[in-house]
Amino acid sequence: MNSVNFDRAAGYYDATRALPAATMTELTGVLAAELAGRQPCLEIGVGTGRFALPLRAAGIAMAGTDISGEMLRQLAANAGGASPFPLAQADATRQPFAAGAFGAVLAVHVLHLIPDWRIAVDEAMRVLRPGSALVASFPTDNRAVGDADRATAGGPEDPAAEVGAVGLSRDAVAPWAGVMREAARRHGMVRKPFGAQAPTAVAEYLSGRATARELSPVPVRSVWTLGEAVEHVERQLFSWSWPFSAEQAAAVAADMRAWAAQASLPLETTHETETAVRCWAFEVRS
């Protein structure tokens, strides 16, 4: 299996993955405070720059890699038409940088997309200096290293949970989630997780090489409608759905609309979620 390439999402990525403005401001502050004494910072899976660009504006010296050329081109466009810092099209498992070149590596919601995530973590360790850190977030609202039961709850391979999610816990999933999950299974749209789903996996792998520390959680408050949830599946906007056919996605969406009509549940029905973005610093032992 290869790392997930987001070429197909470059044109709509920012519109579908945007965090609320207050959340983004607070998260940028948390990350900038962590990275300020650990520069330069390499972001793997830098994408369209949704984190790297605000961090650069906050005074952090950034560099970035991504396997998607289209995402990197969108980053340049977002920055005004040119690369705002060093960028390279590269897989996270083969970084084109010298050992010890960076004071930090940032991986926001990306390690779960890399089947060989252990190799990617090894590469992060290679390009880091002693005393530096890998800073990462994960697709679930994991509250503690070692909390294995939450490792796949509401994860990105769960179509009921990924709608707009940065990290939805099971408690945050919308009331139609179970119906959507069953509809997806009925039409064969089930993809098993393959990357690092939780901080416990990385902490255990780096045992003896790095210590894990959670950064301050950043609250995320969002409102989603049933219609948006159905549309996201039908249009296959999120990566969990890409291995499946358009016919499968359309069938799931049709089932959901039929269920909503039978349940007299308007597609405009909203569900509020309150969860958190949780990042972890894996500090390299000196």
N, C-alpha and C positions, 0 to 999 in steps of 0.2 A: 504494500500500500504506500502511496505517495502522500506527502503533506497536501492539505487542501489548498488549491489555488483559487483565488478570488477574482480572477480576470472578469468573469461574467457579472460580478456584483459591483464593479468599480463605478458604474454610472449611477447606481442607486444606494450605494453603501452608506454614505453620510446621512441620507434621508431616513434610512431605516434603523440605523444604529446610534443615532444621536441621543445623548443623555440630556435630562433637563438642565437648563443653564445653571441653576444653583448647584446642582450636583457636580457639573463639570468644573465650576469654579473651585469648589471645595476639594475635589479630587486632584485637580492640578496643584493646589496648594500643598496637599499631603505628599504627593509625589515629588514636587520641587524641593520640599524640605528634606526629604530623604536623599535626594540626588545631589543636592547643592555641594556637599563635601565629597562627592564621588563622581568627578567629571574627568573626561567626557563620558557620556552615556550612549550606549548602543541599544536601539530598540529593534528587536527582531519581530517580524510581522508588522512593520511600521505602517503598512497600508496607506490610507489617504492622509495620514498625519494627524488624525483626530486627537491624539495625545502628544505626539512629538512637536507639533507646531505650537500649541499653547505652552508646552514646557520650554521650548526655545524662547518664546516671548517672555517667559518668566526668568530667563537668564541662564538656562541650562544648556551647555554645549552638547549638541545631539549629533548622532549619526544613525542611519537606519538601513535595514535590509528587508527584503520581501521577495518571495518567489514570483509574485504577480507583477509583470511589467505594467499592466493597465492600472493597477492601484498606485504604483509609483508615479505614473504619468498624471494621475488625478491629484496626488500629493503636490506635484510641481504646479499644477493648475491652481490648487487651493492656495499655494504660496505666492501666486501672482505670475506664474509662468516659467519659473526656473527653480532648480533644486536649491532649497534654503540651507542645506547642510549636506555633508557627504552621504550619498545613497548608493546602494549596490543591489542589483537583482541577484539574489542568492537564497538558497535553502538554508534554514536554520541549522541543519546538520552539517553544513560545510561553509563556515564563515570565512570570508576572504580577508582576514585580518591577522596580524601578528599576535603571538601570545603576550598577555599582559598589556594590551593596548588600551583597555578601558577601565574606568573606575566603577562602572555599573552597567548591567545589562537589564533592560526592561522588556517584559513579555506580558502584555495585557491581553488576557483572554485569547491566548494563542497556543499554549502547550497542549490543549485538548485536541488540536487540529493536526498534531504531528504524531504519526504512528511510532516513529523512532524517537520519541521525546527524550529518552535517556541520552541518546547521542547528541540531541540539541542542547540538553543541559550540560553534557560534557564539553561541548563547544563553547558554551557560555562560560564555564569554569576556565577553559583554556585562555580565552581572550581577556579574562578579568585579572586584575592585580591582587596580590594578597591584601586582605582587609577590605576588599570591595564587596559588592553584593549583586545577586540576581534578584530583581524585584518582579514578582509575578502575581497575576490574578487568575482566577479559575471560574469555570462556567456555573458553579453552584454557590449558594450562600453558605459556604463552609465556615463554621464558627470556631473550630479548633483543630489543630493538627491532631490526627488520630481519630477524628470523628468519621469513621469509615461508612457508617450507615447513611450519611448524607452525600456520599461521593457521587452518586448518580441521580439523586433526587432532583427532578426538574432540569436535568442536564440538557445540553444542546441537541442530543440525539432524540429527545422526547418532543414530538411535534406539539404537544399540548403546552409545553413550557417555554419553547424558544421564541415565542411571539414577542419580539422587541426586547428580549431579555438580555441583560448583561450578567445577571446572576440571580435567577429566581429560585427561592427555596420551595419545597413542596407546599408549605403553608400559603405561599403567595400565588399559587396557580389559580387561574380563573375557574368559576364553577362549571364551565363547559369543558374543562380540560379532560376529564375522564371520557366523555363522549368522543372528543376529537382523537384521543389516544386509541380508543377502540376502533374508530373509523379508519385510522391510519393502519392499524394492524390488519383489519379486515381486507384492505387493499394492498397489503404487502409492503407498506411504507414504514419499515422498522429497520433502523440502522444502529448497530451496537457501538457503544463508545470505544475508541481505540487509542486515545492520547491520555495525557495526565489530567484526570478529572478533578483532583483535589490536592490541597497542599500536603496532605499526609504522604502522598506518593512521592513527591519531590523531596520532602524532608527525610523520608526513609532512605531514598536512593543516595542522598548527599550526607547521610550519617557519617560522621568522622571527618568530613570535608567542609561542612558548613553548618551553621546553626540557624534555626528558623525563628522568625519574629513577626508577629502580625502588626501591620500598620493600623492607624486609626480607621475604623470602618466609616464609609461615607454613605449616608442614607440616599435611597432612590425612591421617589414617589412618582408613580406613573398611572395613567388612566388608559385602558384599552377597551375597544368594543369587540363584540362577537364578530361583526362584519370584518373588522381589520384582521382578526385571527384567521378567519376563513380565507380572506384575500391573500394573506401571507403564504398560506399553504398552497392555494391554487396557482399563484404566480411563482411559487418555488423561490421565495426571496432569501431563504436561509439555507446554510450549507448542509444541514442534515438531510434536506430533501433533494439535493442535486443528483444523487445516484439513481433516482427513480424517474419514471417516465412522466410526461405531461398528462397522459391518460390516467395514471394512478392518482396524480395530484388533483385532477378534475373530479375524479370519482369521490375522493375524500371530501372535497368542497361540496359536491352535490349532496352527499349524505348529511353533512353538517347543516346545509340550508333546509333539507327536508326535516331534520330533527328540530331545528329552530321553529319551523312552521307548525309542526305537530305539537310542540311544547308552548306555542304562542309566545315565543321569545323573540322580540324584534332584533334585527341585526345591529340596531343602534344601542342595544343593551351594553352598559359599561361595567367595567370591573376595575377597582382601584387596587394597586399593589404598593406595598411598602416593604422594601428589602434594603440591601446594602451592597456596595462594591467593597470587597475585602481583598486587600493586597498583602502579600507576604514578602519580607526581605530575607533571603537566604544568604547569610553573611559568610564569606569565605574566611576560613581560619588562616591566621597569619603564619 
